[in-house]
Amino acid sequence: TSHTLGYGLCALLVPLASKTGVAIALIMTALFAAVLFTIVSACIWHYRTIK
């Protein structure tokens, strides 16, 4: 039943995502978060190195 539910959700999400561009938004958010995390990590490392 969970398998069928998963397929049902996928079938519902695919047209929804393609219509509203949710998939693109999620990818952009993930990329932005990764870049932000990298910048923050670099800043912390740089700050610690200076001290």
Backbone as XML, in Angstrom:
<?xml version="1.0"?>
<chain id="A" units="angstrom">
  <residue number="1" name="THR">
    <atom name="N" x="0.837" y="-1.212" z="0.000"/>
    <atom name="CA" x="0.000" y="0.000" z="0.000"/>
    <atom name="C" x="0.873" y="1.264" z="0.000"/>
  </residue>
  <residue number="2" name="SER">
    <atom name="N" x="1.974" y="1.228" z="0.741"/>
    <atom name="CA" x="2.869" y="2.382" z="0.802"/>
    <atom name="C" x="3.518" y="2.631" z="-0.556"/>
  </residue>
  <residue number="3" name="HIS">
    <atom name="N" x="3.791" y="1.534" z="-1.286"/>
    <atom name="CA" x="4.374" y="1.627" z="-2.624"/>
    <atom name="C" x="3.413" y="2.342" z="-3.577"/>
  </residue>
  <residue number="4" name="THR">
    <atom name="N" x="2.150" y="1.934" z="-3.503"/>
    <atom name="CA" x="1.112" y="2.536" z="-4.347"/>
    <atom name="C" x="0.936" y="4.010" z="-3.992"/>
  </residue>
  <residue number="5" name="LEU">
    <atom name="N" x="0.992" y="4.303" z="-2.699"/>
    <atom name="CA" x="0.846" y="5.674" z="-2.220"/>
    <atom name="C" x="1.997" y="6.540" z="-2.743"/>
  </residue>
  <residue number="6" name="GLY">
    <atom name="N" x="3.207" y="5.969" z="-2.714"/>
    <atom name="CA" x="4.378" y="6.683" z="-3.217"/>
    <atom name="C" x="4.249" y="7.013" z="-4.690"/>
  </residue>
  <residue number="7" name="TYR">
    <atom name="N" x="3.792" y="6.014" z="-5.468"/>
    <atom name="CA" x="3.591" y="6.233" z="-6.908"/>
    <atom name="C" x="2.512" y="7.280" z="-7.149"/>
  </residue>
  <residue number="8" name="GLY">
    <atom name="N" x="1.463" y="7.237" z="-6.339"/>
    <atom name="CA" x="0.368" y="8.200" z="-6.453"/>
    <atom name="C" x="0.842" y="9.616" z="-6.182"/>
  </residue>
  <residue number="9" name="LEU">
    <atom name="N" x="1.672" y="9.748" z="-5.146"/>
    <atom name="CA" x="2.221" y="11.055" z="-4.796"/>
    <atom name="C" x="3.129" y="11.578" z="-5.899"/>
  </residue>
  <residue number="10" name="CYS">
    <atom name="N" x="3.957" y="10.682" z="-6.450"/>
    <atom name="CA" x="4.852" y="11.059" z="-7.548"/>
    <atom name="C" x="4.045" y="11.528" z="-8.755"/>
  </residue>
  <residue number="11" name="ALA">
    <atom name="N" x="2.981" y="10.775" z="-9.064"/>
    <atom name="CA" x="2.126" y="11.108" z="-10.206"/>
    <atom name="C" x="1.464" y="12.473" z="-10.008"/>
  </residue>
  <residue number="12" name="LEU">
    <atom name="N" x="1.143" y="12.802" z="-8.751"/>
    <atom name="CA" x="0.524" y="14.092" z="-8.449"/>
    <atom name="C" x="1.559" y="15.222" z="-8.454"/>
  </residue>
  <residue number="13" name="LEU">
    <atom name="N" x="2.749" y="14.923" z="-7.952"/>
    <atom name="CA" x="3.784" y="15.947" z="-7.811"/>
    <atom name="C" x="4.435" y="16.347" z="-9.129"/>
  </residue>
  <residue number="14" name="VAL">
    <atom name="N" x="4.590" y="15.377" z="-10.045"/>
    <atom name="CA" x="5.272" y="15.676" z="-11.312"/>
    <atom name="C" x="4.598" y="16.808" z="-12.098"/>
  </residue>
  <residue number="15" name="PRO">
    <atom name="N" x="3.285" y="16.728" z="-12.402"/>
    <atom name="CA" x="2.654" y="17.842" z="-13.124"/>
    <atom name="C" x="2.614" y="19.125" z="-12.302"/>
  </residue>
  <residue number="16" name="LEU">
    <atom name="N" x="2.474" y="18.985" z="-10.990"/>
    <atom name="CA" x="2.426" y="20.142" z="-10.095"/>
    <atom name="C" x="3.765" y="20.883" z="-10.122"/>
  </residue>
  <residue number="17" name="ALA">
    <atom name="N" x="4.854" y="20.113" z="-10.021"/>
    <atom name="CA" x="6.193" y="20.700" z="-10.009"/>
    <atom name="C" x="6.522" y="21.358" z="-11.343"/>
  </residue>
  <residue number="18" name="SER">
    <atom name="N" x="6.145" y="20.699" z="-12.443"/>
    <atom name="CA" x="6.445" y="21.249" z="-13.762"/>
    <atom name="C" x="5.627" y="22.508" z="-14.042"/>
  </residue>
  <residue number="19" name="LYS">
    <atom name="N" x="4.431" y="22.573" z="-13.484"/>
    <atom name="CA" x="3.574" y="23.751" z="-13.685"/>
    <atom name="C" x="4.077" y="24.949" z="-12.888"/>
  </residue>
  <residue number="20" name="THR">
    <atom name="N" x="4.414" y="24.730" z="-11.637"/>
    <atom name="CA" x="4.763" y="25.842" z="-10.751"/>
    <atom name="C" x="6.261" y="26.080" z="-10.646"/>
  </residue>
  <residue number="21" name="GLY">
    <atom name="N" x="7.064" y="25.153" z="-11.186"/>
    <atom name="CA" x="8.509" y="25.314" z="-11.113"/>
    <atom name="C" x="9.054" y="25.066" z="-9.723"/>
  </residue>
  <residue number="22" name="VAL">
    <atom name="N" x="8.364" y="24.226" z="-8.951"/>
    <atom name="CA" x="8.794" y="23.918" z="-7.583"/>
    <atom name="C" x="10.136" y="23.194" z="-7.601"/>
  </residue>
  <residue number="23" name="ALA">
    <atom name="N" x="10.308" y="22.293" z="-8.565"/>
    <atom name="CA" x="11.561" y="21.542" z="-8.668"/>
    <atom name="C" x="12.743" y="22.483" z="-8.862"/>
  </residue>
  <residue number="24" name="ILE">
    <atom name="N" x="12.585" y="23.460" z="-9.748"/>
    <atom name="CA" x="13.634" y="24.447" z="-10.015"/>
    <atom name="C" x="13.916" y="25.262" z="-8.751"/>
  </residue>
  <residue number="25" name="ALA">
    <atom name="N" x="12.861" y="25.654" z="-8.054"/>
    <atom name="CA" x="13.001" y="26.432" z="-6.826"/>
    <atom name="C" x="13.759" y="25.645" z="-5.759"/>
  </residue>
  <residue number="26" name="LEU">
    <atom name="N" x="13.446" y="24.347" z="-5.648"/>
    <atom name="CA" x="14.122" y="23.494" z="-4.666"/>
    <atom name="C" x="15.601" y="23.347" z="-4.995"/>
  </residue>
  <residue number="27" name="ILE">
    <atom name="N" x="15.902" y="23.164" z="-6.278"/>
    <atom name="CA" x="17.295" y="23.026" z="-6.713"/>
    <atom name="C" x="18.060" y="24.319" z="-6.435"/>
  </residue>
  <residue number="28" name="MET">
    <atom name="N" x="17.448" y="25.450" z="-6.752"/>
    <atom name="CA" x="18.072" y="26.747" z="-6.519"/>
    <atom name="C" x="18.315" y="26.985" z="-5.036"/>
  </residue>
  <residue number="29" name="THR">
    <atom name="N" x="17.333" y="26.605" z="-4.207"/>
    <atom name="CA" x="17.460" y="26.752" z="-2.761"/>
    <atom name="C" x="18.596" y="25.890" z="-2.230"/>
  </residue>
  <residue number="30" name="ALA">
    <atom name="N" x="18.680" y="24.652" z="-2.727"/>
    <atom name="CA" x="19.737" y="23.736" z="-2.299"/>
    <atom name="C" x="21.118" y="24.272" z="-2.688"/>
  </residue>
  <residue number="31" name="LEU">
    <atom name="N" x="21.223" y="24.792" z="-3.911"/>
    <atom name="CA" x="22.486" y="25.363" z="-4.386"/>
    <atom name="C" x="22.867" y="26.592" z="-3.568"/>
  </residue>
  <residue number="32" name="PHE">
    <atom name="N" x="21.879" y="27.451" z="-3.301"/>
    <atom name="CA" x="22.108" y="28.666" z="-2.517"/>
    <atom name="C" x="22.575" y="28.319" z="-1.105"/>
  </residue>
  <residue number="33" name="ALA">
    <atom name="N" x="21.926" y="27.301" z="-0.505"/>
    <atom name="CA" x="22.292" y="26.856" z="0.837"/>
    <atom name="C" x="23.719" y="26.314" z="0.854"/>
  </residue>
  <residue number="34" name="ALA">
    <atom name="N" x="24.085" y="25.562" z="-0.183"/>
    <atom name="CA" x="25.431" y="24.995" z="-0.276"/>
    <atom name="C" x="26.481" y="26.095" z="-0.406"/>
  </residue>
  <residue number="35" name="VAL">
    <atom name="N" x="26.197" y="27.080" z="-1.256"/>
    <atom name="CA" x="27.114" y="28.206" z="-1.457"/>
    <atom name="C" x="27.253" y="29.016" z="-0.171"/>
  </residue>
  <residue number="36" name="LEU">
    <atom name="N" x="26.122" y="29.283" z="0.473"/>
    <atom name="CA" x="26.113" y="30.044" z="1.716"/>
    <atom name="C" x="26.918" y="29.326" z="2.794"/>
  </residue>
  <residue number="37" name="PHE">
    <atom name="N" x="26.704" y="27.997" z="2.901"/>
    <atom name="CA" x="27.427" y="27.182" z="3.878"/>
    <atom name="C" x="28.933" y="27.232" z="3.620"/>
  </residue>
  <residue number="38" name="THR">
    <atom name="N" x="29.319" y="27.171" z="2.349"/>
    <atom name="CA" x="30.733" y="27.219" z="1.970"/>
    <atom name="C" x="31.348" y="28.564" z="2.345"/>
  </residue>
  <residue number="39" name="ILE">
    <atom name="N" x="30.619" y="29.645" z="2.071"/>
    <atom name="CA" x="31.100" y="30.997" z="2.380"/>
    <atom name="C" x="31.259" y="31.174" z="3.893"/>
  </residue>
  <residue number="40" name="VAL">
    <atom name="N" x="30.251" y="30.732" z="4.647"/>
    <atom name="CA" x="30.292" y="30.844" z="6.109"/>
    <atom name="C" x="31.464" y="30.039" z="6.670"/>
  </residue>
  <residue number="41" name="SER">
    <atom name="N" x="31.643" y="28.815" z="6.163"/>
    <atom name="CA" x="32.747" y="27.963" z="6.609"/>
    <atom name="C" x="34.092" y="28.621" z="6.313"/>
  </residue>
  <residue number="42" name="ALA">
    <atom name="N" x="34.221" y="29.196" z="5.127"/>
    <atom name="CA" x="35.454" y="29.870" z="4.721"/>
    <atom name="C" x="35.730" y="31.078" z="5.612"/>
  </residue>
  <residue number="43" name="CYS">
    <atom name="N" x="34.689" y="31.839" z="5.927"/>
    <atom name="CA" x="34.828" y="33.018" z="6.783"/>
    <atom name="C" x="35.270" y="32.619" z="8.184"/>
  </residue>
  <residue number="44" name="ILE">
    <atom name="N" x="34.656" y="31.577" z="8.735"/>
    <atom name="CA" x="35.002" y="31.097" z="10.076"/>
    <atom name="C" x="36.456" y="30.614" z="10.098"/>
  </residue>
  <residue number="45" name="TRP">
    <atom name="N" x="36.829" y="29.829" z="9.070"/>
    <atom name="CA" x="38.191" y="29.303" z="8.972"/>
    <atom name="C" x="39.197" y="30.448" z="8.847"/>
  </residue>
  <residue number="46" name="HIS">
    <atom name="N" x="38.883" y="31.438" z="8.034"/>
    <atom name="CA" x="39.743" y="32.601" z="7.809"/>
    <atom name="C" x="39.887" y="33.409" z="9.096"/>
  </residue>
  <residue number="47" name="TYR">
    <atom name="N" x="38.765" y="33.599" z="9.808"/>
    <atom name="CA" x="38.759" y="34.354" z="11.057"/>
    <atom name="C" x="39.614" y="33.659" z="12.111"/>
  </residue>
  <residue number="48" name="ARG">
    <atom name="N" x="39.490" y="32.318" z="12.178"/>
    <atom name="CA" x="40.278" y="31.543" z="13.138"/>
    <atom name="C" x="41.766" y="31.592" z="12.790"/>
  </residue>
  <residue number="49" name="THR">
    <atom name="N" x="42.073" y="31.618" z="11.497"/>
    <atom name="CA" x="43.465" y="31.650" z="11.042"/>
    <atom name="C" x="44.112" y="32.986" z="11.406"/>
  </residue>
  <residue number="50" name="ILE">
    <atom name="N" x="43.362" y="34.075" z="11.277"/>
    <atom name="CA" x="43.864" y="35.414" z="11.600"/>
    <atom name="C" x="44.162" y="35.498" z="13.099"/>
  </residue>
  <residue number="51" name="LYS">
    <atom name="N" x="43.239" y="35.011" z="13.908"/>
    <atom name="CA" x="43.428" y="35.016" z="15.357"/>
    <atom name="C" x="44.538" y="34.039" z="15.731"/>
  </residue>
</chain>
